[in-house]
Amino acid sequence: MSDIGTGRQERARERLFARCALLAALAAVVALFVPFGSGGLLIVFSGLVGLVLCAAGAWWFLAHRGPVRFLGALLAAGAPVGLVVLYVEGGLWPTALLSVGLWLTALLCARAALPRPRSHRPARPAARPARPVLLMNPKSGGGKVERFHLVERAEALGARVVLLGPPEGGGQADVEALAREAVADGADLLGVAGGDGTQALVAAVAAEHDLPFLVISAGTRNHFAMDLGLDRTDPARCLDALTDGEELRVDLGDVAGRPFVNTVSFGVYADVVQRPEYRDAKAGTALEAMPDLLTGEDGARLDAEADGTALRDQQALLVSNNPYVSPDPLGGGRRPRLDRGELGVIAVRVEGAAQAAELAVRGSQSTGLNVLTARRVEVTAAAETLPVAVDGEALTLPTPVVCTLRPRALRVLVPRDRPGTPAPVPPLNWGRIVVLAFGPRGGEKHARAHRHDG
């Protein structure tokens, strides 16, 4: 089938889903308010009140201790339960359930209608490396190197493996020095089986010498591997790149001269990560520290400037190597692209329960959340140094702290078959849905522009 025919079929599919989305959204409203007296106003009003109470309770739980924290937990958990009881006892649950189902259908159809933006630039074929050197941390990810027999499999493919471990004097091995040694010995590829912090250090050496870099998803969370589309459940599949690989060019972040592949966090999260007890008791440490960090004097407020945009008195700031598809300060989202040449910036400032409720209702439109992109971010604070979490590693850096990107500086060797390659999800925009549904020529023009964005 010709490209023209395929394009027409794609536009017809998009139009169909866009119209279904609008029809389902309209039906969700009709289900609430027609016939009159069906309880639609009560459902909408009580739902908003429940959301506000749940957000306020979550704030009290995080920002206080003792009885107030207990009451906050009760409110956060009790608000949804109260809504269910109200709908059941008032006989409103069929209407509420129907409307919610229709609205979810509308959202799914809208997502399906929007043209998917291109992810990474197309990969190019890569030659098989002759002298690959892989650095592996046996303790990373709870022992994935041993569990998946990564050393044996890599050596069988012709790679030289260097196991990382604490030197005789204690402390972490100098990963960067080992990578430089490998380059001096003639390595034509560097790779790492370990956490994202270790990945970044070796990636910087590979970029400096214009060598391909291999990511092996043997860390705990493997955010970088996830956004490259690699298999996080079986890190051994990453080794397929040594024999059947292709190359991607991606950006490499820099914070005060230190490389990063994922995120740099300032403020509340960075303060928590600095605490010695965090590694052994993450949740307990965070809950104990949050009240002082959010409302007391322990948490340093931050000022930042992102390409001329001033962000004042922030509680938390996250700078990412390319923006996340959803503004999640905890890094739970995904980055559909790693080669846009832009930093993602998420800044949070929540002063009390009312602002927490506004954030829950308005999301990225609330006054407490700023989501933007920039090429340079400078972070300052009253103190001479700042606690910083770089790819999850706790550091202390002198202020001001500057974050930048080196566009497409890193050559990443990936397997040709990457089962985790995400299909980028575009931001939901109802105006765009209307154009796709009812503007034949305008919708096609908009779709083409969106597909070729970046």
N, C-alpha and C positions, 0 to 999 in steps of 0.2 A: 504494500500500500504506500502511496506517495506521502511525502511530508505534508502536502497541502490537505490531503484527505484525513490524515491523522490529526492535524491541527483542527480541522473542522469538527471531527468527532470529539476531540478534547473540549472544545469550546461549547459544544452541545451538551456534553456531560456537566460542565461547570454551570451552564445556565439552568439545567434541570435541577441540580442540587441547590443552587441559589434560590430558585423559586420554591422548592420544597422547604428550605429553611425559613423563608418569609411566611409561607403558609402555616408551618408548624408554630412559629412565634405568634402569629395572629390567632391561631386556634388556642394557644395557651392562655392568651388574654380573654378570649371569648369564653373559655371553660370557666374562668374565674367570675366573670361578671354577667353572663347570660345563661339562664334567666336571672333577672334581678332577684335579690334575696338569697342567692346561693352561698353567701358568706365570703365572696371574693375580697371585699375590703378588709374583713377581719383576718383572713388568711395572710394578705399582704402586710397589713399593719403588725400583726403578731409575729410574722416572720422577721421583719426588720427589727422589732423590739428584741426578739430572741437572739439575733445576730449581735446587736449592740451589747446585750447583757453578757453574752458569751465572751466577747472581746474584752469587756471591762473586767470580767472575772479572771480571764487569762492574765491581764495586766496586774491585777492585785496579787495573783499567785506568784508571778515572776518578780515583782518589785517590792514585796513585803515579806515579813516573816511572821511566825506565830499565828494568832487567831485570824488576822486579816488574810494571810495566805490560805488558811483553811477555808474561810468563807469564799475566797476567790475561786478555789478549786470546786467548792459546792456549786457556785454560780455558773462557772464555765461548763460543768458537767450537767447541772440541773436545767439550764435553759433549753437545750434540745429536748430533754425528756419532757419538760413542761409543755413544749409545743406539741409533741406527739399526743400527750394526754388531752390537751385542749381540742385538737382536731378529732380525736376519737370520741371523746365525751360529747362534743358539739355536733357530731355527725358530719364534720367537714372533711374527713380524710379522703372520701372518694374524689371530691373536687380538687383538693390539694394534690393528691397523687396523680390525677389526670393532668393537671396543669404542669407539675414538675416533669412528668414523662414527656409531654409535648415540648417543653422548653429544652430538655436534654436532646430530644430529636432535632430541634431547631439548631442547637449548637453543633451536633454531629454533622448535619447536612451543610451548615455554614463552613465548617472546617474542610469538608470534602469538596466544596465548591471553589474555595480559594486556590488559585494556581500556586503550586509549590515553588518557592525560590530555589535557585541553584545552590547546592552546598559548596564544598571545596571546588576549586578549579580542577578540571579533569586531570587525573593522574597520568603520568607518562611512564612508558616501559623502563624498567631498570635492569642493568646487567647484574649477574650474580657476583657478589663480592668474593674476592680471592682470599683476603686475610681479615675476616671479621673478628672482632674482639667484643665479648659480652661480659659486662660486670653484673654479678648476681649477689643479692643480699639474701642469705639463707633464712634469716628471721622475718623477712618482709611478708606481710599477708598471712601471718600465722604459720609460716613454713611452706609456702607454695612451691618454692624451688625444689625441695625434696619430694613433696607430695606429687608433683607432676613430672618428676624426673627430668627437670629442665637441663641440668648439666649434661647428662648422658645424651639427651636428644640433640642438644646444640653441638656437642663434640662430634656426634655422628654425622652432622651436616657440615663439618669442617671448620667450626668456630672454635676459637680459643676462649676459654672461660676463666675469669678472674673472680674468685669468691671474696666478697667484702666481709670484714670483721673488725673487731676492735684491735688496735695495735697493742703492743706489749705494755705501754704506759697507761692503757685505758682510754676510753673515749671512742669516737667514731673514726673509722679509717678515712683517710683523705681521698675521697672519691675523685675529685678533680685532678689530683696529682696522678692517680692511677690511670685516668683517661689520657692524660698528657703523655705518660710513659708509653701507653699503647700506641699512640700516634707516632711517637719517636721511633718505636720498633717497627713501623711500617703498616699499621692497621689501615684498611681502606673502608672500614665501617665500625662505628661504635654503637653498642646497645646496652640496655639496662633492664634487669629484672628486679624491680624494687618500687618504692613509693614515688609519688610525684615530685617530692623535694629532691630525691636522688636523680630522677629523670632529668630535672631542669639543669642540674650541675653538669652532667655529662653532655646534655644537649648543647649547652653553651660552648663546650670544647669542640663538639662536632661542627657547630656552625662557624666557629672561628677558623677551622681548617677546611671548611666546605666539604665535609664528609657526610655521607648518609647516616641517619640515626635510626635505630630499631627500638621500638617500645615493646616491652614484654609485660603483660598485665599481671604482674605478680605482687602488686601492692594490696592495700586493704580496700581502698575505694576506686582507684584507677580512673579518676575523672578524665585525665588526658587521653587514656586509651579509649574510654567510652566515646569521647567526641571525635576520635579518629575512626570510630566504627569497628574497633577490634573486639574480639571475643573475650569478655571478662570472666567467663565461667571456666574456660580452658586456656590458660596462658600459653600452653604448648603450641596452639594454633598460630600464635604470633610468629613462631619460628619458620612458618611456611614462606615468609617473605624472603628468607635466605636463598630459596630455590625457585620461587615463583612470585616475585615481588614487583611492585610498581612504586613510583615515587610521588609524594605530595610535597609541595612547598607550603610551609605554614609559618605564622608569626611567632616570635619569641619575645616575651616580656622582659623588662629590666626595671628593678626597683633598687635605687641607690647603688648601682653597679652589680647587683646580684640577679641572676636570671630567674624567671618563673614561667611555668607553662600553663598554670590555671589561674590562681587568684592571689591577691594580696589583701589581707584583712586588717583594718584598724579599728580601734575602739573596743566595744564590749567583748566580741568574740576573741580578739587578740589578747585582751587582758585575762580572759579565762584560760586560754591556752598556755599562758606564761606560768601558771601555778603548778608547782611540782606534783601535786596530787592529781592533776587532771588526767594524766595517762592511765592511772589505775581506777579512777572513779569519775568518768566524764560527766554523767548526769548529776551526781551528787555535788561535785565541785561547782558546776554551773549554777545549780539552784542556790547554793550557799553564797556564791559571789554576786548573783544578779541584783539583789536589793541595793547593795552598796554601789554597784556599777551604774545602775539605772537612775537612782535617786539620791545617792550619797556623794561623798567627795572622792571616792576611790576611782571613779571612772573619769578619765581625762576627756574633755570635750574637744572636738576636732574642727579645724577650719581647713577647707580645701578649695583649690581653684582648678577647674577642668576646662581647658581651652578658653579661659576668660570668664567662665561661669563660676560665680562665688557660691560656696556651700558653707554656711556658718553654723557653728555650735552644734555639730553632729555628734550623735552617740555612737554610731557605727558607720563604717565606710568599707565598701568592698570594691576593689578594682580588679577587673578580670582581663585576661588575654583574649580579646574579642568578647562581644556582649552575649549574655545568656538570652535564650528565647523567652524566658519568663523571669520577671524581677524577683528572684528568690534570694534574700540575703544570706541564707544558709548554704547556698550553692547546690541546691537540689535540682536545678534546671539543667538544660543542655545548651551547648553552643553549636548551632548548625554549621557555622563556618569558623575556621581558624586562620583565615587569610584575608580578612577585610582591612587589616592595618589600623584597627581602632580598638581602644580600650573600652570595656564596659564599665560603667560607674553606677553603683547603687548606694545611696546615702539615706540613712534612717535617723529620724529624731522624733521620739515619742515621749511627751512630758507627763502624761497621766492617762487615766482611764478613758476620758472623753476623746483624746486623740487616738488612743488604741481602737476605740469604737469607730472613729472616722476612717481609720486605716482599713478596718475590716469591711466597712460598707463601700468605700470609694476606691480602695485598692491603690493603683499607681497614680490616681488623680488626687489622692489625699495630700494635705500639706506636710505630713510627716515622712513622705517617701519621695525621693528624687531619683529618676532613672534616666540616664543619658549616656552618650558616647563621647570620647575625647581621644586626642593623640598624646596629650601630656596632662598629667595630674600631679599637682604639688600639694602635699599635706603638711600642715603645721599645727602646733599646739603650744600651750604655755610652757611646757617642760622642754628641756634641752634634748631629751631622747624620747622615743615612742616605742611601746611594745607593738610588734608587728607579727602577723602570722603569714609566712610566705609558703604557699603550697602546703599549708598545714604545719609547717615548722615554726617554732617560736623563736623570734629574734628581737633584738633591741637595736634601733637605728637612730642616728642623730637627726634632728630636725633642721631644715625641712626635708621631707622624704619625697623624692621625685620618681614617678612611674612613667615609663615610656614603652614604646614597642619598636622592635626591629622587623619591619614588614618582610615576610617571606624569607627570613634569614635561615630557616631550618629545613633541611632536606630529610623528610621522614620516609623510610622504607616500610611499606605495609604489604600484607598479603593481597593478592589479587582478589581472593574470596574473603570478604569481610562481612560476616553475618550480622554484625551489630551496626552496620552503616545506617544512620538515621535518615528518614525522609524529613527534611526541615518543615516544621509547622509554622505557617505565617501567622502573624498577630491577627486576632479576630477583629474585623472592621465591618460593621453593618452597612456603612455607606458604600463600601466596595461590593458588598453582597447585592445591594439594590442595583448598582451599575451593571453587575454581571447578569442579573435577572431580567432587566428591562431595557438596557441600553445596548442594542446589538453591535453597532460599530464602535461606540465608546467603550463597551465592555471588552471587545476584542483588543482594542488599542491598549486599554489599561492592563489586560492580562499579559500581553506581550511585554509591556514595560516592566511588569512585576517579575516575569520569568527571567528577564535579562538583567535584573538589578544586581549591581556589584560585578 
